[in-house]
Structures are given as C-alpha cells and as structure tokens.
Amino acid sequence: MATKPKKKNPRLASGRKRARQNIKLNAAHTSLRSKYRTVIKNVEKAVAAGEKDKAVELFSKMQAIVDSIADKGIFHKNKAARDKSRLSAKVKTLALAGA
C-alpha cells in the first residue's frame, strides 16, 4: 500500500504562516462548499417530491446562498449561474404542471 510522502515543514516564517492560514481557509471553504451542495439538493428533493410551495420557497433562499458563495470565489460564478438556471427551470415546470 503506497502512502503519501510526508510534507516537509516550511523553513521561512512566511511559509509557516501560509501553511497555518491554509488549514483555516480549507476548513472554511469545505463548510461553504457543503452548504452550497446542501441547499441545491434540498430544492431538487422538493421538486422531485412535487411540493410546489416548498420548492419555490427553498429556491429563493438557495439563490441568495449560491450567489454569496460564488462571490467569495468558492465556486465559479458561471457554475453558480448554471445551477440556478437549471433549478429555476425545474421549479418553473413544477409550478406550471401544478397550475
């Protein structure tokens, strides 16, 4: 079983500080990525279940969260726009089917 080689500690103080910052940033970004995926999944579940009101409500909340995370650079703005567009179409078809 091959294991990853152990990373060496940086020699320079600036390198050590950057390593510390990377650990904190990685944790923050992981949390935001998880939040992004969760809100999208919640809207998709509501659409799949055919719950029109819930889907519309979750979609509006999802838009704000997706935009804020894209602004921070966690996901590319085009990916965020693509995800919003696809979910918008799904919610719209659900609303039209229910009407």
Buried (B, 14 or more C-beta within 10 A) or exposed (E): EEEEEEEEEEEEEEEEEEEEEEEEEEEEBEEBEEBBEEBBEBBBEBBEEEBBEBBBEBBEEBBEBBBBBBEEEBBEEEEBEEBBEEBBEBBEEBBEEEE
